[in-house]
């Protein structure tokens, strides 16, 4: 008997709404509900948001607008951090 499976790893970088003050004190500027709801949106469709994998995202962005800009984001490889030498 042989087993066959594929593993897909999806990674999202998200700004969670925490700022560090001058005194190095974390200040929560957004409701945790915003971050939680965005995480649910990202993961609720099986394979539906993989095009956002490896990109920097903010929970405060309008997801409808993000979907409209999907082809531009993918084509221009936007929302990624990189280093050029």
N, C-alpha and C positions, 0 to 999 in steps of 0.2 A: 504494500500500500504506500502511495506517495502523497505527500501533503503539498499543497500549493497555496500560497497566499501572497498578497502584496501589502506593503506597509507604506502609508502616506503620512508624512510629517508636515504639518502646517504650523507656521509660526507667525504670530502677529506682534508687533511692537505698538503699545498703546499708551498715550499720555493719560494718566489716571486722575489728574486734577489736584496734585499735591505740589505745593511750592515750598522751597526751603528759604526761610528768612535769613537775615544777616546774622542772627544768633544761632543758626543751624537748627532752627525749630521747624518741624514739618507743619504746614498749615494746609488744611483741607479746604480747597476753594470750590470744589464741585461735590455734589451729592454722590455717594457711592452707588446710588440707584442708576445714575447716568452711565457709569462704567459697566455696571452689571447688565443693564439693558443692551448696551452696545455689544458686550461679549455674547449675549444670547443671540443677537442679530447675526453676528459673525459666524456662529456655529450651528444655527438652527437648520440650515439646509445642507444636506450631505453633499459635499463637494462643491457647493454653490458659491463659496467665497474664497476658494483656493487662489484665485487671481490676486487676492490681497496678501497672500502669504509672503513674509519677508519684507513687508512695507511698514513704514511708520504711519500710525493712525491716531486720530483723536476722537474720543467718545462724543465730543461736542459737535462734530461735523454732521451735516444734513445727509443722511444715508441715501435719500432719493437722488440728491445731486451727485453723490459719490458713484451711484450706479449709472447715472447719465454719462459721467466722465470715464467710465470703465475702459472703453477702447483707447482713449487718449493716454490714460495711466499705463495701460499695458504696452501700447505701441512705443511710447517714449520712455518706458521703464521708470516712471516717476515714483515719488514717495519712498525712495531708498537712500540710505546713507552709504557713502563709499569713500575710498581713498584713491587719489590719482598720484602717480609718481612721475 
